[in-house]
């Protein structure tokens, strides 16, 4: 399941939430530290990963 980085605007706590793609924007996310829900912002991060299906024709690995 995909993981999404979040930060609480009130206490500045960074945390990760696992949710389905269909839940993004619909699921209420609360800060685990201060328990506020309306002060949470999803961060856009650049995650690089290697997938064998994408890179299957590369022979020099």
Secondary structure, 3 states (H helix, E strand, C coil): CCEEEEEECCCCCEEEEECCHHHCCCCCCCCCCCCCCCCEEECCCCCCCCCCCCCCCCCCC
